[in-house]
Amino acid sequence: HPLHRHFIPGGSSGGESCLINQRGSVIGIGTDIGGSCRIPAHMAGCVGIKATKNRLSVKGKARPTLYGDGQENIASCAGILGSTVDDVAAFFEGVLSPKVIEVGIADDPYMLPMAWDNAKVSNKAPLRFGFYEDDGYIEASPACRRAVRETVAALRAAGHEVVEFTLPNGQLAFETFVALISCSSALIAEELRGDTVADSLVVGMQAAALPPAVKRLAAAAKSSSSQLFSRLIPIIGEKQTSAVYQHVANSQKVKTALAAAMRAADVDVLLSPAFALPTHPHCAGKDFLPAVSYTSIYNVVDYPAGIVPWTTLQPTDVWDKGAGRDQAVEAKMMESYNLALGTGCPFPIGVQLAAKPYQ
């Protein structure tokens, strides 16, 4: 992390977010399949946005068997990082000009033929925002919740309408994400053979490689200490086609429910925490992998989502009691949070904004 070497800047585009934080880069072009652009933006204090699938082409960025052509259930989308919203908007205006789109479509016919709309971007008409501090699955830390509340107050002061929003299917969204993203676990393991792999990935890869019967035993053994991980163990890893179809159907259920909830609340944009914590020590994330649920849901539903830096961690952001949903996970999250708080560093905290596809 730019402020403390014992803490992370998020990932997987964390190196780029650090460069931008330190003014070593103007624009970073990464990818986002679960929060890999947005979480680093949140932790390192810069702007980051995950585009809707096919808004920007990702052809040639990695081996197609793992991303894009071979794995489209949870799409790997372009993720743009920058110092300011204006910088990121200028990038989109350039790469989504009619001429550049024409060239791009020649190589990638599925790239959306829709140019950047400056009139829509510069429109200052009031919007109706729906906000939530808690996705109903993983409790966000006090500092990240405060960031949302402060943003709500600022939006209202600017003339926007802001209403409380209840996110539907937070648990189903994350479990579906894990189930679908891990369908090619054996292929991923082969691709990473010989590389140094992050602890958080090692845990998932080890669980994915277990035989189904052993997974069931492991899940039963884990149930007494962590219901969250107990539910994830059986669904991670390779699957039969019928199981894949069921998880894809679940993703459609999540999409339909979220669209219906936004329509019922009559909201244009959703505002939420970007991640459950401001940052955490190296290698600690393996103990609370579900903390990415705040970003991963927008990969499941394929909504564009972005991060705006808002505040910093303050000494008054004390967290002394969890929600009680999963004591093992909450204890590890609170431990990491309090270590960050104890450094006295003003770690950046962003908020997440999401809208319907291509909006």
Disulfide bonds with the S-S distance in Angstrom:
none
